[in-house]
Amino acid sequence: MCGVRLSGMAMQRRLLSLRKRYRLEKIRYLHSIVEGKQAEFVSSFEHYAEMEFLHKHIDPYVCAACGKIFENLVSHQAHVQGSCEEQALKETQLETEQERKQDLDKDRGQEQLELVEQVLPAEPPLEELSVPSLAAAVLQPDYVREELTETSSEESPTSTSLQLRMRLSLELTHKLIELYRQHPNLWDPNHLDYHTRKLRRQAWHSIAAQLNAVAGGAGTEAGAGAGARRFSWQMLHRKLTDYIKYYRRERQREALAVEGEGAGTRWGFYEAFGFLDDVVPINRVLQKSLQQRDSNLKIIQVYQSYEQLWCTTHPDYTKRKQRLRHLESLCTRLQEECNLQITVERLKSRLIEFRCQYRQCKEARQEALKRGESWLPSYEYYAPLQFLELHVSPFGCDQCSASFKRRSDYLRHQHNVHVEQLQPEQLRQRRRSKCSAGSAVANPLEHICHICAMKFSLRSSLQAHLRRHLGQRTHCCSECPKKFFNSTSLRVHQRSHTKELPYVCEHCARGFVNASKLNQHVKRHTEKRDYPCSRCDKAFYTAHERDRHLRAHLNIRDKVCPYCGRAFVVGSAYYAHLNLHRGEKRYSCAGCGQRFAQYAGLYKHRKRCKVGGAEEK
């Protein structure tokens, strides 16, 4: 549809990077709302408008009814299905009651309305049934609340009892806060019993019982009225949750007042919640972003010490197995040194995001320099990631205005265009760097497999490699039913039929079917054991022999005899054992003609048997 060719893995990484970038912009937008600077918010993400369809499907989540912020989807759904539905129901009831009052006032007059209210008292309004909003609590002075309490106590006994059922007096509210402070396992995350559900439930029941004991006493009229209905621990839990929310907002208002941008706090219970200063953050989203920033800085610091993962001139940069081994080592170091638990896949996505964001900043910086404008980085990790400057696209030429997205194109440009302008010393230095970097100009490895990310210098080599993934064995042997992926493998196989051995050892004149077999054999003459064992002092000529030896250390016996159940480590011992059950005697003595199923039996027989057939005494 668009002419863009990307592999599934590359597409997945691109989408993951876009989602993370949009999530960071959404957090910045929520910060601007909390700080009251929504009108000044300008997104630095160029695709922010196109990706706004993710607003309701990516954390943090915002309740559309009350504006509360949630870090995960589960808590957001529980809030929407719980308290928000109750709030909507109460608002609907209140609107219905107000409409009923207006109709009675119009039709029957004020006297008839008072008569109806005496016969059928109205339900208490929403402000008396629930905790007041933050704006009302801030703007309403303490003496206004006291007047409202006194006015409500002078009303009829029925209406007073209904109001006090769902509302705490000033004295009871301070008592509730004091009881809450005496149970640190309810508000201190560092407490040992903070995550123990049973003990937290017992603490809430204890608070409810003590508050009911105080409210049921005969000390005040409010206490006597409150004794008509006992306070449940669920109601107290909701009230304290709202109070803590108000306290968090008031802390933010106080911080703005110190900076000269606000009017401070006027909430009467603000000082009573001072014990929560160290445990209640001003903004949970801000706290989460700060924790993530610390972990990102730790990852970048350790990532800088692994040049194999980001330095394009390092010999191990293009080796997939080596990179995976270095990533595992990086995860281990982060766990041991920084106490940061992270998987290899998540670490790879973090590193890809770092490189992608730095590349975007580098492109923006170069565009600003071309226009002659000043440029300031908007990415908070730009300065710690400056070690990627020479290894992340775009690669700009120092001698002209050319810019390239791939390092291979940049090196080819330097070799073809500016090689004549270099001094002799610079030419020698370039030759040495080419040799150390594995001749990156001559072999740029432009063709990449979209399945396993393996790189090839020729397109034909990539096509031959893809046949192995697809299982296309198109070259058939004329002597046997075997099939092969390419003509080279078929030609080597046909030598087993023709007994042709074109590669001959110069030491012992032994022949081999291909050069790799000859090279392995020559190592035995020169005693070149390049594959040592990591568990003992032995070394081997080939990696296959080393791996087979390691299986003995690890006691991996996956070859089990189907006749007797005996397990073996090495395949040769397994197949030799099968000959005992099958009755095949392939090995015969040249002296007496006796046959054996295993070579070990023949070897022992030769020690006793002479050429003439007489047994050695």
Secondary structure, DSSP 4 states (H G I P E B T S, - for coil): -------HHHHHHHHHHHHHHHHHHHHHHHHHHHTT-GGG-----TTTTTTGGGTTSSSSEE-TTT--EESSHHHHHHHHHTHHHHHHHHHHHHHHHHHHHHHHHHHTHHHHHHHHHHHSPPPPPHHHHSPPPHHHHHHS-HHHHHHHHHHHHTS-HHHHHHHHHS---HHHHHHHHHHHHT-GGGT-TTSTTTT-HHHHHHHHHHHHHHHHHHHTSSSSHHHHHHTTSPPPHHHHHHHHHHHHHHHHHHHHHHHHHHTTSS-----TTTGGGGGGTTTS-S-HHHHHHHHHHHHHHHHHHHHHT-GGGT-TTSTTTT-HHHHHHHHHHHHHHHHHHS-----HHHHHHHHHHHHHHHHHHHHHHHHHHHHT-------TTTTTTGGGGGGSS-EE-SSSS-EESSHHHHHHHHHHTSSTTS-HHHHHHHHHHHHHTT-TTT----EE-TTT--EESSHHHHHHHHHHHHT---EE-SSSS-EESSHHHHHHHHHHHHT---EE-TTT--EESSHHHHHHHHHHHHT---EE-SSSS-EESSHHHHHHHHHHHHT---EE-TTT--EESSHHHHHHHHHHHHT---EE-TTT--EESSHHHHHHHHHHB-TTSPBP-
